[in-house]
Amino acid sequence: MTGCLDGRIVLVTGAGSGIGRAGAIAMAREGATVVATDLDPALSQATCDAIFASGGKAQPLALDVRDDAAMAACVAATLARHGRIDVLHSHAGIQIAGRLEDVTPDQMDLAWQLNVRAHFVLARAVLPAMRSQGGGSVIVTASNSGCQYDRGMISYATTKHAAVAMVRQMAADYARENIRFNALCPGFVDTPFNAGFERQMGGRSQLESYVRDTIPMGRWATPEEVADGIVFLASDRSSFVTGLALVIDGGEIL
């Protein structure tokens, strides 16, 4: 039985934990060879070990997406080894809590660097290869915070809105070349990434109460549920989909 990503080469950033890890594993399960990168090489290796254990194909790489030269080298190494890049899932990002008076300019710069600029640099780096091979899929992890506004999250909401706008602009610019750009916009998923919201709300129990009482479906998403969306955007199942902000949030945005 073949998978919907058989023979595809996939590059993932932030693949060491949470949604990035679940998406990497899901795409490998569908037949992709996954280049799984993370700031922490041990986490990258652990994701690849999970893929290997299921009979999949993967390659671990350490990558700091704040480093333009490292991102260019990662793309070049992937092309040298595998000959193509069919899917980029640019996932790595940061969440900094706070209102205008709480967030420093340096923190805002860091949020912009990780939540917008790194996606721009990586998309720009894979574009020539995708053009030469006749197409590809670029998935940028934004957030449902890029489609609504969170109280006390100025740097996060601002940069995630920018990421969604950037994806839509790239989609419009490159649709005729069969290079698709889509934004993944998850809501609350039970991963360590929620630490900012947890601190802002006053602890884990308060965050649990918010999830239970505010999200229409009354629960967290699992990383695997979001990974199903990643597989959809990566594969030909979404071959006529570009410029989409795919919100997976149990109805929170409603």
Secondary structure per residue as TSV (DSSP state, phi and psi in degrees):
chain	resnum	aa	ss	phi	psi
A	1	M	-	360.0	128.3
A	2	T	-	-94.4	155.4
A	3	G	-	-98.7	166.8
A	4	C	T	-75.5	-5.2
A	5	L	T	-122.8	22.5
A	6	D	T	-55.1	129.4
A	7	G	T	80.0	-2.7
A	8	R	-	-83.0	147.5
A	9	I	E	-105.9	124.6
A	10	V	E	-122.2	131.5
A	11	L	E	-110.9	125.6
A	12	V	E	-124.9	132.2
A	13	T	S	-102.7	154.7
A	14	G	S	62.5	36.6
A	15	A	T	-86.0	2.2
A	16	G	T	-82.5	-16.2
A	17	S	S	-158.3	168.0
A	18	G	H	56.1	-134.7
A	19	I	H	-64.0	-40.9
A	20	G	H	-60.2	-43.3
A	21	R	H	-65.4	-47.1
A	22	A	H	-62.0	-40.5
A	23	G	H	-65.9	-41.2
A	24	A	H	-61.3	-44.9
A	25	I	H	-65.2	-42.0
A	26	A	H	-64.8	-41.8
A	27	M	H	-67.9	-37.0
A	28	A	H	-64.2	-38.7
A	29	R	H	-61.7	-28.7
A	30	E	T	-88.4	8.7
A	31	G	T	104.9	-1.2
A	32	A	-	-76.6	151.8
A	33	T	E	-91.1	120.9
A	34	V	E	-108.5	121.9
A	35	V	E	-90.8	104.7
A	36	A	E	-99.8	110.7
A	37	T	E	-110.2	151.0
A	38	D	E	-158.3	155.7
A	39	L	S	-60.0	-36.1
A	40	D	S	-97.1	109.9
A	41	P	H	-61.9	-28.6
A	42	A	H	-66.0	-38.0
A	43	L	H	-70.0	-38.8
A	44	S	H	-59.5	-44.4
A	45	Q	H	-64.7	-39.4
A	46	A	H	-63.4	-39.4
A	47	T	H	-63.1	-43.4
A	48	C	H	-65.4	-37.8
A	49	D	H	-61.5	-39.1
A	50	A	H	-65.0	-37.8
A	51	I	H	-66.5	-45.2
A	52	F	H	-59.7	-40.1
A	53	A	H	-62.5	-24.8
A	54	S	T	-98.3	9.7
A	55	G	T	84.4	13.2
A	56	G	-	-90.1	178.6
A	57	K	E	-117.3	131.0
A	58	A	E	-156.8	162.9
A	59	Q	E	-139.7	123.4
A	60	P	E	-86.5	141.9
A	61	L	E	-144.1	139.5
A	62	A	E	-82.8	136.3
A	63	L	-	-152.2	129.7
A	64	D	-	-104.1	110.2
A	65	V	T	-75.8	2.5
A	66	R	T	-83.6	-7.2
A	67	D	-	-108.5	104.7
A	68	D	H	-58.9	-42.9
A	69	A	H	-64.6	-38.4
A	70	A	H	-66.1	-38.5
A	71	M	H	-65.9	-43.0
A	72	A	H	-62.0	-41.4
A	73	A	H	-65.8	-37.5
A	74	C	H	-63.0	-45.8
A	75	V	H	-63.9	-43.8
A	76	A	H	-62.7	-42.1
A	77	A	H	-65.6	-38.3
A	78	T	H	-65.0	-43.3
A	79	L	H	-66.5	-38.8
A	80	A	H	-64.4	-37.7
A	81	R	H	-83.6	-39.2
A	82	H	H	-112.5	-14.3
A	83	G	S	85.2	-9.7
A	84	R	-	-165.4	164.4
A	85	I	-	-134.3	111.9
A	86	D	-	-88.4	-33.0
A	87	V	E	-137.3	132.3
A	88	L	E	-113.5	120.1
A	89	H	E	-107.5	98.8
A	90	S	E	-88.5	96.9
A	91	H	-	-108.7	-32.3
A	92	A	-	-56.6	138.5
A	93	G	-	-164.3	-172.7
A	94	I	-	-144.6	150.4
A	95	Q	-	-121.6	118.3
A	96	I	-	-118.7	119.6
A	97	A	-	-83.1	155.3
A	98	G	B	136.0	154.0
A	99	R	-	-87.1	-178.8
A	100	L	T	-48.9	-46.6
A	101	E	T	-77.5	-12.1
A	102	D	T	-95.8	-25.1
A	103	V	S	-97.4	128.5
A	104	T	-	-81.5	159.2
A	105	P	H	-56.6	-37.5
A	106	D	H	-64.2	-38.5
A	107	Q	H	-67.2	-38.4
A	108	M	H	-64.0	-40.5
A	109	D	H	-61.5	-41.4
A	110	L	H	-65.5	-42.6
A	111	A	H	-60.5	-43.6
A	112	W	H	-63.3	-41.8
A	113	Q	I	-61.2	-43.8
A	114	L	I	-87.2	-36.3
A	115	N	I	-92.8	-11.7
A	116	V	I	-131.8	-60.2
A	117	R	I	-61.6	-42.9
A	118	A	H	-61.9	-38.8
A	119	H	H	-63.4	-41.1
A	120	F	H	-60.8	-47.9
A	121	V	H	-63.6	-43.8
A	122	L	H	-68.6	-42.4
A	123	A	H	-61.0	-41.0
A	124	R	H	-63.2	-36.1
A	125	A	H	-71.4	-34.5
A	126	V	H	-87.4	-13.2
A	127	L	H	-56.7	-47.4
A	128	P	H	-59.8	-40.2
A	129	A	H	-66.1	-43.3
A	130	M	H	-65.0	-36.9
A	131	R	H	-63.6	-46.1
A	132	S	H	-68.1	-28.6
A	133	Q	H	-92.5	-0.8
A	134	G	T	93.8	12.2
A	135	G	-	147.2	177.9
A	136	G	E	172.4	174.4
A	137	S	E	-126.2	125.3
A	138	V	E	-111.9	122.6
A	139	I	E	-114.6	123.0
A	140	V	E	-110.4	126.0
A	141	T	E	-79.0	114.1
A	142	A	-	-104.8	-118.4
A	143	S	-	-178.4	160.0
A	144	N	G	-65.4	-14.0
A	145	S	G	-68.7	-12.4
A	146	G	G	-86.3	-1.6
A	147	C	S	-125.1	0.6
A	148	Q	S	-150.6	-170.1
A	149	Y	-	-127.0	131.0
A	150	D	-	-100.6	132.9
A	151	R	T	-66.5	133.0
A	152	G	T	69.7	31.3
A	153	M	B	-138.1	54.1
A	154	I	H	-63.2	-43.9
A	155	S	H	-71.6	-36.3
A	156	Y	H	-70.5	-52.2
A	157	A	H	-63.2	-40.2
A	158	T	H	-62.6	-48.2
A	159	T	H	-72.2	-32.5
A	160	K	H	-72.3	-36.3
A	161	H	H	-61.1	-41.7
A	162	A	H	-63.3	-39.8
A	163	A	H	-62.3	-42.6
A	164	V	H	-63.5	-43.6
A	165	A	H	-62.3	-41.8
A	166	M	H	-63.7	-42.5
A	167	V	H	-60.3	-43.8
A	168	R	H	-66.3	-37.0
A	169	Q	H	-65.8	-44.7
A	170	M	H	-64.1	-38.4
A	171	A	H	-60.3	-44.2
A	172	A	H	-64.7	-37.4
A	173	D	H	-73.7	-27.9
A	174	Y	H	-121.9	9.8
A	175	A	G	-59.9	-38.2
A	176	R	G	-66.7	-16.3
A	177	E	G	-99.3	10.2
A	178	N	T	62.2	28.1
A	179	I	E	-105.5	113.4
A	180	R	E	-98.4	138.9
A	181	F	E	-125.9	123.9
A	182	N	E	-138.1	150.9
A	183	A	E	-105.1	131.6
A	184	L	E	-92.2	123.2
A	185	C	E	-125.5	75.6
A	186	P	E	-76.5	156.3
A	187	G	-	-95.3	-137.0
A	188	F	-	-75.7	116.8
A	189	V	B	-120.1	137.1
A	190	D	S	-78.9	82.0
A	191	T	S	-133.7	167.0
A	192	P	G	-61.5	-13.4
A	193	F	G	-63.5	-18.6
A	194	N	G	-80.4	7.9
A	195	A	H	-56.8	-37.7
A	196	G	H	-64.0	-45.5
A	197	F	H	-64.7	-38.8
A	198	E	H	-62.1	-44.9
A	199	R	H	-64.2	-42.5
A	200	Q	H	-61.5	-37.1
A	201	M	H	-87.2	-7.2
A	202	G	T	96.0	18.6
A	203	G	S	128.9	170.3
A	204	R	H	-62.0	-41.7
A	205	S	H	-65.4	-36.7
A	206	Q	H	-68.2	-38.5
A	207	L	H	-65.3	-41.6
A	208	E	H	-59.1	-41.4
A	209	S	H	-64.2	-40.8
A	210	Y	H	-60.8	-47.5
A	211	V	H	-60.1	-45.3
A	212	R	H	-67.1	-39.3
A	213	D	H	-94.7	-24.9
A	214	T	H	-102.4	-36.2
A	215	I	S	-78.2	124.8
A	216	P	T	-52.6	-36.3
A	217	M	T	-81.3	-7.6
A	218	G	-	72.4	21.7
A	219	R	S	-157.7	170.6
A	220	W	-	-73.2	159.1
A	221	A	B	-83.4	154.7
A	222	T	-	-91.4	153.3
A	223	P	H	-56.0	-33.0
A	224	E	H	-68.3	-33.0
A	225	E	H	-65.8	-38.7
A	226	V	H	-70.6	-35.3
A	227	A	H	-60.1	-32.8
A	228	D	H	-60.8	-37.3
A	229	G	H	-67.0	-36.7
A	230	I	H	-63.2	-46.2
A	231	V	H	-59.6	-42.1
A	232	F	H	-58.2	-49.3
A	233	L	H	-69.7	-29.6
A	234	A	H	-75.7	-29.9
A	235	S	S	-100.0	177.0
A	236	D	G	-72.9	-3.1
A	237	R	G	-61.6	-22.9
A	238	S	G	-115.4	34.5
A	239	S	T	-62.6	-21.6
A	240	F	T	-110.4	24.3
A	241	V	-	-115.5	119.3
A	242	T	-	-150.5	146.5
A	243	G	S	79.0	15.6
A	244	L	-	-86.8	139.0
A	245	A	E	-100.7	97.8
A	246	L	E	-82.6	101.9
A	247	V	E	-87.7	123.9
A	248	I	E	-127.1	91.4
A	249	D	S	-146.7	17.0
A	250	G	T	63.9	19.3
A	251	G	T	91.1	8.8
A	252	E	T	-59.0	-34.7
A	253	I	T	-72.6	-14.3
A	254	L	-	-70.6	360.0
